Amino acid sequence: MWAQTVFVCLLIAVVSFGGSAVTSFYQILTDMGNVAATAPYIFYRVSKKKHGLKDLD
């Protein structure tokens, strides 16, 4: 747990004091996190729609 805390603090410090390359890298990480959080919901909704339209009788 402490290792994660140190990593996040270092990441925040590098992004805060780094240049544009570091900011660009952080933006890519943020975008990847957003996609990783959204993708399962998309699969769930598609699956629900596909199986919801079937007649289960």
N, C-alpha and C positions, 0 to 999 in steps of 0.2 A: 504494500500500500504506500509506503514511503517512497519507493522507487517511482511509482506513478506520479506522486505529488511533485517530486523533484523534476521529473520529465516535463510535466505540464508547466511548472514554473519556469523552467529553462526555455521551453517553447514560447511562452508568453514574452519572456525577456528578449529572446532573439528576434521575435517579430516586432517588438516595440522599438528596439535599438538597431535593427538590421536595415538593410537597404531595400530597394524595390524588388530585388531577386527573392529575398526572404518573404516579403509580402505576397509576391506572386505564388511562391511555394505554399504559403499558408492558405491562400485562396483556393489552390488546387486541393489541399487537404480538406478544407471546408466543403467544397463541392462534392468530393468523394464521400464524405460523411453524410451529406444530404441525400445522395443517390442510394447509399447503403441503407439509410433509414426509410426511404420511400419505396424501394423495389419490392420488399415483401408485401406491402399493402397493395401494390399494383397486381402482383400475382394472386393475392387473396381475392381481390375484386373480380378479376377475370375468371378465376376458378368458381367463385360463387355465382357469377352470372351464367357461366357455362352449365354448371350442375343445377342451378335453380330453374333453368328452362326445361329440363328433362322431366318427363312424367315418370314418377317413381312407382306407379301402380303396376 
